[in-house]
Amino acid sequence: MSQHTNSTAPLAPSIANDAGVQSIIVELKRLILKELQVPIDADQLDPHVPLLDGGLGLDSITVFELVALIEKRYAISFAVESLNSEVFANLAVVARQVHLMLEHNRAAEITP
């Protein structure tokens, strides 16, 4: 079963350029294009383009499917309170959230 992480703390700006976050962005793009088969051009999938209204226009079902794929891929579980338009504003924000959740899980594994 997935580790449950309910971190909704503000994201540290220093994490934005982290190589780990960048690799998560690449994987999120792959999930959207290949797994979800969202009919968009890869060039439109800029990490800062909004995922919802005014951007890619993903609907709630597609976002739900993306959440499920992320949880499966990274063995994490989003807290209910983190399933909002702020956390899913764009790929960069989602990637930072996933990175923080992974770091939290790693720290929890180390701490007895």
Backbone bond lengths (Angstrom), bond angles and torsions (degrees), N, CA, C in turn:
res aa  C-N    CA-C-N  psi(-1)  N-CA   C-N-CA  omega(-1)  CA-C   N-CA-C  phi
1 M - - - 1.437 - - 1.521 109.51 -
2 S 1.316 117.28 148.23 1.457 122.76 -176.50 1.510 111.56 -70.93
3 Q 1.327 114.39 148.96 1.448 120.17 171.54 1.515 107.43 -70.24
4 H 1.337 118.31 137.13 1.453 121.41 179.39 1.520 108.77 -96.91
5 T 1.295 116.06 120.28 1.451 121.25 -179.90 1.511 107.78 -121.54
6 N 1.322 116.57 124.56 1.445 118.32 -178.02 1.516 111.94 -113.67
7 S 1.297 116.09 37.38 1.452 120.88 -179.88 1.518 110.17 -72.29
8 T 1.326 115.45 117.48 1.455 120.30 173.51 1.524 109.28 -124.02
9 A 1.327 115.89 20.01 1.463 121.38 179.79 1.520 109.59 -66.56
10 P 1.337 116.77 153.67 1.460 119.46 177.47 1.528 110.74 -55.97
11 L 1.290 114.96 145.54 1.456 120.22 -176.98 1.516 110.34 -85.29
12 A 1.311 116.20 131.05 1.460 121.47 -179.07 1.520 110.10 -68.25
13 P 1.336 118.72 130.81 1.461 121.16 -179.80 1.522 112.64 -59.62
14 S 1.334 118.00 -29.75 1.460 120.23 -178.26 1.520 112.30 -64.86
15 I 1.317 116.88 -22.47 1.458 120.58 -179.44 1.527 111.01 -73.59
16 A 1.336 117.21 -24.01 1.459 121.31 -172.89 1.522 113.45 -55.85
17 N 1.324 118.66 -32.85 1.454 121.13 -177.59 1.517 113.03 -100.96
18 D 1.293 117.15 5.95 1.450 122.73 -178.59 1.534 110.45 -62.02
19 A 1.312 116.24 137.88 1.466 120.90 179.24 1.523 110.94 -60.72
20 G 1.330 117.01 -34.04 1.459 120.70 177.57 1.513 111.86 -62.64
21 V 1.319 116.67 -41.61 1.457 121.42 177.90 1.523 109.64 -65.41
22 Q 1.319 116.52 -42.08 1.469 120.05 179.56 1.530 111.28 -61.54
23 S 1.319 117.05 -40.10 1.469 119.32 179.31 1.524 111.06 -68.93
24 I 1.335 117.01 -32.36 1.460 120.23 175.94 1.522 109.96 -67.55
25 I 1.332 117.34 -39.89 1.469 120.61 177.05 1.524 110.41 -58.92
26 V 1.314 116.87 -44.33 1.470 121.06 178.33 1.520 110.26 -59.25
27 E 1.329 116.78 -43.95 1.466 120.97 -179.92 1.531 111.16 -67.68
28 L 1.318 117.76 -38.94 1.463 120.46 177.68 1.527 110.96 -62.71
29 K 1.322 116.62 -40.58 1.466 120.26 176.62 1.521 110.11 -60.62
30 R 1.331 116.33 -43.66 1.465 120.48 179.09 1.530 110.63 -61.47
31 L 1.321 116.41 -43.85 1.463 120.07 179.58 1.526 111.12 -60.07
32 I 1.318 116.58 -43.45 1.465 120.74 -178.51 1.522 111.19 -67.54
33 L 1.324 116.73 -44.83 1.467 120.16 -175.92 1.525 113.35 -78.65
34 K 1.319 117.66 -42.45 1.466 120.83 -172.92 1.524 113.23 -95.74
35 E 1.328 117.13 -47.51 1.463 120.13 -176.45 1.526 111.70 -77.58
36 L 1.329 116.79 -47.99 1.458 120.59 -179.38 1.525 111.99 -85.26
37 Q 1.314 116.29 -16.46 1.459 123.17 -179.63 1.529 112.24 51.87
38 V 1.342 115.22 44.92 1.461 120.28 175.88 1.530 107.21 -67.78
39 P 1.325 117.03 126.15 1.466 120.57 -175.23 1.527 113.51 -77.88
40 I 1.333 115.01 72.07 1.458 120.47 176.64 1.510 108.67 -134.02
41 D 1.307 114.77 159.17 1.451 121.39 177.09 1.525 108.44 -77.13
42 A 1.319 117.77 139.95 1.469 122.11 -179.33 1.528 111.82 -56.11
43 D 1.333 117.22 -30.02 1.468 120.79 179.10 1.531 112.46 -66.31
44 Q 1.329 117.14 -25.88 1.458 121.73 178.79 1.523 111.95 -75.43
45 L 1.299 117.36 -12.99 1.458 122.48 -174.13 1.523 111.47 -90.16
46 D 1.308 115.46 49.60 1.467 121.68 174.99 1.523 108.32 -65.91
47 P 1.338 118.22 140.03 1.464 120.50 -177.53 1.526 114.88 -60.05
48 H 1.333 118.02 -18.10 1.462 120.33 -176.68 1.528 113.78 -106.46
49 V 1.330 117.30 1.65 1.465 120.88 176.44 1.528 107.72 -76.42
50 P 1.329 117.36 131.26 1.469 119.59 178.47 1.526 111.65 -56.39
51 L 1.324 115.52 139.87 1.464 119.98 179.55 1.523 111.74 -78.61
52 L 1.324 116.02 -28.90 1.454 120.65 -174.47 1.524 110.52 -100.47
53 D 1.287 117.04 -139.35 1.467 123.06 -177.89 1.523 112.29 -53.52
54 G 1.314 115.43 140.00 1.453 121.03 176.68 1.516 114.19 79.52
55 G 1.306 117.45 -0.11 1.463 121.67 179.62 1.509 109.32 -131.13
56 L 1.324 114.89 -116.92 1.463 119.67 178.77 1.522 112.03 -72.13
57 G 1.320 116.81 -22.82 1.465 120.73 177.79 1.516 113.76 71.47
58 L 1.346 117.14 31.95 1.460 119.08 177.13 1.524 109.20 -63.80
59 D 1.329 116.38 139.21 1.459 118.94 178.48 1.526 110.10 -87.42
60 S 1.314 116.06 172.62 1.464 120.84 -175.28 1.524 112.14 -63.14
61 I 1.301 118.25 -33.42 1.466 120.73 178.85 1.521 110.25 -66.88
62 T 1.314 117.28 -43.30 1.464 121.26 178.92 1.527 110.60 -64.66
63 V 1.327 117.31 -40.84 1.465 120.56 177.75 1.528 109.66 -64.31
64 F 1.328 117.50 -41.41 1.467 121.27 177.15 1.526 110.65 -60.08
65 E 1.324 116.57 -43.97 1.463 120.66 178.09 1.526 110.91 -64.38
66 L 1.322 116.98 -38.44 1.468 121.09 177.10 1.525 110.24 -62.96
67 V 1.328 116.90 -43.81 1.466 120.74 177.54 1.525 110.05 -57.85
68 A 1.321 117.18 -46.15 1.469 121.27 -179.92 1.531 111.16 -61.00
69 L 1.329 116.96 -42.29 1.465 120.70 178.71 1.522 111.60 -65.51
70 I 1.333 117.05 -41.35 1.465 121.17 178.58 1.522 110.23 -63.30
71 E 1.329 116.49 -45.66 1.463 120.42 -179.52 1.526 111.16 -61.46
72 K 1.317 116.38 -41.68 1.463 120.40 178.72 1.527 111.20 -68.03
73 R 1.321 116.79 -46.41 1.466 121.94 -176.32 1.527 112.32 -63.03
74 Y 1.330 116.60 -40.65 1.463 120.56 -174.18 1.533 113.93 -106.14
75 A 1.326 117.29 3.11 1.471 122.44 179.94 1.533 110.93 53.11
76 I 1.327 114.53 49.47 1.460 121.57 178.01 1.520 107.60 -127.99
77 S 1.309 115.63 169.67 1.455 121.03 177.57 1.522 108.63 -138.56
78 F 1.325 115.90 121.56 1.455 120.38 178.10 1.522 109.52 -72.68
79 A 1.314 116.70 134.30 1.459 121.32 173.04 1.523 107.97 -68.61
80 V 1.302 116.19 147.57 1.460 120.66 -178.54 1.526 110.92 -54.19
81 E 1.336 117.02 -41.58 1.465 119.65 -177.66 1.528 113.07 -69.03
82 S 1.330 118.04 -13.67 1.466 119.53 178.13 1.525 112.20 -93.72
83 L 1.318 117.03 -1.22 1.463 120.37 177.93 1.529 108.32 -88.20
84 N 1.318 114.72 76.08 1.455 120.01 -177.99 1.525 110.27 -142.35
85 S 1.319 114.86 172.69 1.462 119.67 -175.49 1.525 112.81 -69.34
86 E 1.329 119.01 -19.13 1.463 120.76 176.69 1.530 110.47 -71.46
87 V 1.321 117.28 -46.18 1.471 121.58 -179.13 1.525 110.32 -70.15
88 F 1.333 116.71 -31.53 1.458 120.73 -179.06 1.531 111.52 -106.37
89 A 1.335 115.91 33.95 1.465 121.28 -179.92 1.523 111.25 -64.47
90 N 1.334 116.80 -45.18 1.466 122.27 179.41 1.525 108.27 -160.36
91 L 1.309 116.47 174.79 1.474 119.92 -176.31 1.517 112.78 -63.91
92 A 1.329 117.45 -34.53 1.459 119.79 -179.87 1.528 110.79 -63.70
93 V 1.321 117.08 -42.64 1.458 121.10 179.89 1.531 110.27 -67.79
94 V 1.325 117.02 -43.89 1.469 120.43 178.21 1.525 109.83 -60.53
95 A 1.316 117.01 -45.47 1.466 121.16 -178.77 1.527 111.31 -61.66
96 R 1.335 117.25 -41.82 1.465 119.54 177.98 1.527 110.64 -64.03
97 Q 1.331 117.14 -39.62 1.465 120.82 178.59 1.525 110.44 -63.80
98 V 1.325 116.99 -45.84 1.465 120.92 178.25 1.522 109.72 -60.71
99 H 1.322 116.84 -44.25 1.471 121.21 179.55 1.531 110.46 -59.20
100 L 1.331 117.01 -45.58 1.465 120.60 178.68 1.521 111.31 -62.29
101 M 1.313 117.16 -40.96 1.466 121.10 179.15 1.522 110.71 -64.05
102 L 1.327 116.79 -41.74 1.463 120.84 178.31 1.520 110.99 -64.42
103 E 1.334 116.51 -42.67 1.463 120.39 178.19 1.528 111.09 -63.80
104 H 1.312 116.51 -40.74 1.466 121.05 178.17 1.531 109.88 -61.86
105 N 1.327 116.58 -44.12 1.468 120.44 179.19 1.523 111.56 -63.97
106 R 1.334 117.23 -39.99 1.468 120.59 177.98 1.522 110.66 -63.50
107 A 1.319 116.54 -43.25 1.472 120.98 178.93 1.529 110.61 -63.89
108 A 1.335 117.18 -38.16 1.454 120.46 179.61 1.522 111.46 -67.46
109 E 1.348 116.67 -32.99 1.468 120.48 178.77 1.530 110.94 -69.30
110 I 1.317 116.63 -32.10 1.469 121.46 -178.10 1.523 111.25 -79.18
111 T 1.343 116.04 -38.64 1.452 121.33 -177.14 1.529 109.99 -78.18
112 P 1.351 116.19 125.51 1.479 118.24 -179.95 1.507 112.42 -70.85
